Structures are given as structure tokens and as C-alpha cells.
Amino acid sequence: MKDTLLKALAGLALVALLSFEIFAVVVVQGPPRGGDPANHVGGQVSAIGSSSITVKTRDGSSQVINVTDKTTFERNRQPASLGDFKVNDFAGAHGSRDASGQFTADHVTGGDAPPPGGPRGGPGRGAGGQVVSVDTAAGTITVKARDDASRVIYTTAYTTFNRNRQPATIGDFKAGDHIRADGAPNANGQFVADHVFGGDQPPPRTN
């Protein structure tokens, strides 16, 4: 009886320890990459106001990022404030839009160098095909895959682009181009790209 009780208590302690370790990993690693593109805005800083940052986005348009007293900031991987950011910095923001379309940031990160595109490759991290349409406002590229199915590739402020082996923007891609994207599906199953490359010729096979 005593041995059984001790074994049960030891089992509960092990479960509690494993749960704590999983919780700690989640906290340290932060939220998963590849969030909803509608919740992200970013680009190169063109102006800074008393409660806003204006950036030039990947398609060349301007976007105002509103901030509040609850917005947190990080510049060059260090805790910061709105006043630490400068014109020509690169900034990305996570937040949400209100009914009128204004974007308010929960967190702003960036610095004096462009953000990395993120890790490349890996199982299940690729998507591509022939471009059917490009929506620069929504940040999406619709492609026709090899199986003739249509697929939407979502991009964010952190997505990097290369067309015909040259640095590019999403607006440089056209219907009929052939592209490949590295990235991962988000929680909603949308494929969010870290890097998009291709051009007016089919990309070479990698296998």
C-alpha cells in the first residue's frame, strides 16, 4: 500500500515537472513564427511622430504604425522606446487594425539593418508554381502548382524577394513568372513566406 502511494506521488511529480518544462520552453521561444499577415506591418522608417512611425512598405507605399502607452519596443535586439527609432531604420510591428483600417502596434522591433529573412528549407517549408496574380496591397501571390491547384502565398514585412537573381519587391513579380517560396503554414493553414525567389524562367530543380 505504502509502495503504491509512493509510486503514485512520484508519477504526479514527474507530470508536474514535464508540464513546467514545456511551459518554460514556450515562454522562452515565444509565439510561433508565421502569424496572420494582416497583423504585421513593416518597412523602412520614413517619419516618426509623437505616437506613430511611418514606414515605406515592400510595395513602395507608406503605412502609419500607431503606438500607445502599452506598445513595447525593441531596437537592435535591445529594449527601447519610440524615441530610439530613427528615419531610415527598418521596423516591423505586430498589432491589429480597427474598423477604419488604422493599424495599432502591440510590439515594434527593428533597427539600423534590414531584418533577416529567416531560416530556409526544411521539410514542408516550400511552396511555388507559376504566378497567376499578385496583390501588393494584401501582400499575397497566387500561384498555380504542378498539380494545377491554386495556392496563395502570404508575405509579411520580413519577407525577402529575389527576381531573376536580383533583389526585388513583391510588386516586381508578374503573372506568368515562376516562383519558389520558403516559409511555413501559420495556425490558420496559410502559407507565410520568409523568402520568395524566381522570375520569368522556371527555377531549377533541387532534387
N, C-alpha and C positions, 0 to 999 in steps of 0.2 A: 504493500500500500504506500509506504513511505517512498520507495524507489519510483513508483508510478507518478506520484505527486512531483518528485524532483525532476523527472523527465519532462512532465508537462510544463513546469515552470521554466525549464531550460529551453523548451521549444518556443514558448511565448517570448522569452528574452531574445532569441535568435530572430524571430519575426520582427520584433520591435527594432532591433539593430539594423536589419536589412532595409526596413522602411525608412529609417533615419538616413541611411547611406544613399538611398535613391533620392530622397528629398534634397540632400546636400548636393548631389550631382546636378539636379535640375536647377537649383539656385545658382550654383557656380557657373554652369554653362549658359544659363539664360534661356529665353524663349527660342523655339526652333526657327531656323532660317526659312526664308521663303514665305513671308507673310502676305496678306492681301495687298496687291499693288495699289489699290485705291487708298490705302492708309499710309503710303510713303510718298514723300516729295523730296527732291533734292537737285543739286546742280552747283554751279559756281556763283558765289555771292556777288551781287551787283550793287546792293544797297543794304544798309542796316538802319532801322528806325528805333524808336523808343520801346516798341513792343512787337517788332516784326523783323524778319530777314527776307529780302527779295533775292531770288536766285534765278539764274538763266538755266533752263532745263535742257535735257538732251536734244529736244527738237527746236531749240533756239528761242522758245517763248519764255516770258517772265512769269514767275509764280511767287506769290506772297505767302510766307510761312508766319502765321501769327503765333505769338508766345504769351504765356500767362505767368503768374507768380508760382504756378505749380509745375511749369516746364523745367526739365532738367537738361543740363548741357555737358558736353564732353568735347574738348578740343585737343587734337594731337594726343589722344588717349589719356587725358588728364581732366579731372573735374574742372568745370569752367562756368562762365556766366555769359549772358548775351553780349556784354561789353568786350569780351575777349575775342570775339569773332571780328574779322576784318574783310573789307572788299577784296575780292579775288580768292578768298578762301573757298574750299569745297565743303558743302554742308548737305547732310541728309537728315530728314526728320520723319519720325513716326508719330501719327496722330489720327485725326478724323476730320471729316467735312460736315458742316452744318447744312441746313436746308437750302441756304443760299449759295452753297458751294465754297464757302470760305474754309481754308484749311488751318486748323489749330494744332500745334505740336505738343505731344506729351514729352518727347525727348528729341534733342538735336545733337548730332555728332558730326565731326568733321575735322578740318584743319587746313594747313597750307599745302597739302598734297592730295591728289585725287585718291578716292578710296579704292582699294583693290577689288578686282572682280570676283574674288573668292576662289575656292578650290575647283579644280577641273576634273572632269572624268568621273569614273566610278560606276558601278552597276546601276542601271536605271536612271542615270543622270542626264541622258541625252534625248533630244527631240530635233526634228528637222524635216525638210522636204522642200517643195517648190512653193515660193511665196504666191499666195492668192491675193492678199490685201494687207495694207499697213495702216494702222490707226495711230498716228503720232500723239493725238490728244489722250487716248486711253492707254498708250504705251503697249499696244498689242500687235503681233504679227500672226496672221492666219496662214497656215501652210497646208499643202496637200501632200500627205505622206505617201510612201511607196505602195501602201495598200489602198490608195485612193481616198482614205478617210481624211477629213479636215481636222486640224488641230490648232488651237490658239496658244501661242507662246506669249506669256506676260513678261514685261520688263519693269525694272524699278530704277530709282536714281543711281543705284550701284551697278547696274548692268553696263558692261563694256561691249563695244561693237568694232568689228573689222570687216570691211567690204573690199574685195579684190586685194587683200593683204595690206590694206591701208586703214588707219584709224578712222572711224566713221560715227555716225549717229543713226538712230532708228529711222530718221527721215531720208537717209541715203539709200535705203533698201526699196526695191520696186517689185511690182508684180512680175513674175517670171524668173526672179532671182532664185538661186538655190542656196539654202542656209542650213546651218547646224547650230544648235544651242546647247550649252552646258548649263545645268541647273538642277532643280528638284521640284516635285509637286508640293504645294502647301497643304494646309489642313483641309481646304475645300476641294482638293484634287486639281487645282490649276497649276500648270507647269510654269514656274517662275525662273527666268534665265539669269545666270551670272554673267555669261558671255555669249554673244551671237556673232558668228562669222560666216562668210560665204561670199557670194557675188553672182555675176552673170554666167558663171560656169559651174557645173556640178562639182561639189567638193570631192577630193579623192577619197576612196575607201580606206578605212584604217585597219581592216581585217584581211 
